[in-house]
Amino acid sequence: MTDSKTIQDAITTGQVALGVEFGSTTIKAILTTENGVTIASGSYDWTNNFNDGLWTYALPDVWSGLQQAYLALKQQVQTKYHVKITHIQSMGFSAMMHGYLAFDQQDALLVPFRTWRNAITEEAASGLTKLFEFNIPQRWSIAHLYQAILNQESHVKNIAYLTTLAGYVHWQLTGERVLGIGDASGMFPIDETTGNYDQAMLAKFNALKAVQQYRWHIADILPKPLPAGMPAGTLTAAGAMLLDPTGDLQAGSLIAPPEGDAGTGMVATNSVKKRTGNISVGTSIFSMIVLQKNLSHVYSNIDIVTTPTGLPVAMVHANNSASDINAWAKLFAEFAQKTGHELTTSELYQVLFDAALNDAQPDAGGLSGYGYYSGENITAVPEGRPMLVRQPDSPLTIGNLMRFNIFGAFGAIKIGMRILADEQVLTDNIVAQGGVFKTPVVAQKLLAAALATDVTVMKNAGEGGPWGMAVLALYATQKTPNQTLNDFLDHHIFADSVSETLSPDPKDVAGFEAFMTRYINGLEIEMAAIKALPNHAEKE
């Protein structure tokens, strides 16, 4: 179903699916056919702000960004197919996981949105990890809530509802206070056997002396977890106007359970079965390995979350990844422009990435440093200070510089992945996705070196999360009785998928290990920079 006339008819009759994802830097919308083929896309660039010591996004920006991304998609459809979108059979919304959005009885936001990026809950996360005997990372919603309690923040007594960004958008568009189970598993631990929040841990939380002063109970203020495939409400008339203020879009679309970016990444890479895994690379980086058995210990660097169907997943999450790659690329683009040479984004990255692969020394020439724009949980660094460190005899070439940046994007997550290797967590396949893989081969090959394993990239590697959310919307409307998500993906979405698998080069593996030795040994330099150079945003 890819010819223009058939797609035009599908748009006219509404036999299409919409997936939207609120990423760290981009809000992206994708429209697909019933077979998951992308018809059109639209995006809107946005950024978080550092206000009063916290990373946040203003809620009005959520809606203006969503509307702009959808408008761009509409215009692309109109230009290419000469039809107007008036009805969409199914849709779904995903976003960055975790964080803290707290509302009162009147549905008013109590404090500015606290994103996953805020490493401010160490006391709470540590205390809850010991209480539950289950790792609670600083990013998780329950850690943010408990830290607010420990800080005696006055708003806590007024909380009526706590959710994630995806859950908030879904609530406003449908009126339903629900959440996909994968996203919910990053708010509070999930019991695999019931598909709900762990009742014993809920009871332990309610029994805390600091918590007992409040009238609410934790289970009452959390969204209801739903597995993939369950209907999660329909687009209301008010919701349709929020999405498309022109009034063209009709209400009534079935909306899938809202998921986090980790869950949509698993779907987009067909990595929802046991022994499968994927890595998503962007502002942050995370790997997801679907477990066959429980880990033998509780690890501070391993989150246990779930697939969109509720299977347990070992998640290694690092707050920082590709941001500094983009910063250096912009610098080279500016230089090229000043010399009278205009390069497209793809041309620029091709030149820089090719240099990293072909013109660099295996260990990046002794260069080291950190692309930390915020605190890094895995290395226990509380704040970000991007830096490049080199010895006087380190060859500072474009190839070495770019290889250092790509290696650095994988540095923190490597620490967590070593734990999984020691636990003998087995995978049949590691699939990578994210913008860095749009440039063929290079990042894929260097990631293979970093992980010392084969890495697969699918043809749709750049589409990622929003496409994965559209697929979940398709599953909610098209699945047959008792059809699993695994089966739907294998036979309906990925039956004819195109991918490429690369194996690690032993020289690159050895080079990355040398880089990692410097990376770990040099962390005290990053800590010294934090002490010596206060954050400008904090001063303001």
Sequence and secondary structure as in RCSB ss.txt:
>XXXX:A:sequence
MTDSKTIQDAITTGQVALGVEFGSTTIKAILTTENGVTIASGSYDWTNNFNDGLWTYALPDVWSGLQQAYLALKQ
QVQTKYHVKITHIQSMGFSAMMHGYLAFDQQDALLVPFRTWRNAITEEAASGLTKLFEFNIPQRWSIAHLYQAIL
NQESHVKNIAYLTTLAGYVHWQLTGERVLGIGDASGMFPIDETTGNYDQAMLAKFNALKAVQQYRWHIADILPKP
LPAGMPAGTLTAAGAMLLDPTGDLQAGSLIAPPEGDAGTGMVATNSVKKRTGNISVGTSIFSMIVLQKNLSHVYS
NIDIVTTPTGLPVAMVHANNSASDINAWAKLFAEFAQKTGHELTTSELYQVLFDAALNDAQPDAGGLSGYGYYSG
ENITAVPEGRPMLVRQPDSPLTIGNLMRFNIFGAFGAIKIGMRILADEQVLTDNIVAQGGVFKTPVVAQKLLAAA
LATDVTVMKNAGEGGPWGMAVLALYATQKTPNQTLNDFLDHHIFADSVSETLSPDPKDVAGFEAFMTRYINGLEI
EMAAIKALPNHAEKE
>XXXX:A:secstr
  SHHHHHHHHHHT  EEEEEE SSEEEEEEE TT  EEEEEEEE   EEETTEEE  HHHHHHHHHHHHHHHHH
HHHHHH       SEEEEEE    BEEE TT  B S  B TT    HHHHHHHHHHHTS   TTSHHHHHHHHHH
TT GGGGG  EEE HHHHHHHHHHS  EEEHHHHTTTS EETTTTEE HHHHHHHHHSTTTTTSSS HHHHS EE
E TTS   B  HHHHHHH TTS S S  EE   EEHHHHHHHHTT  STTEEEEEESSSEEEEEE SS  SS  T
T EEEE TTS EEEEEEES SSHHHHHHHHHHHHHHHHTT    HHHHHHHHHHHHHHSS TTGGG EEE  SS 
BTTTTB S   EEE  TTS   HHHHHHHHHHHHTHHHHHHHHHHHHTT   SEEEEEEGGGSSSSHHHHHHHHH
HTS EEEETTTTTHHHHHHHHHHHHHHH  TT  HHHHIIIIISTT  EEEE   HHHHHHHHHHHHHHHHTHHH
HHHHHHHS  HHHH 
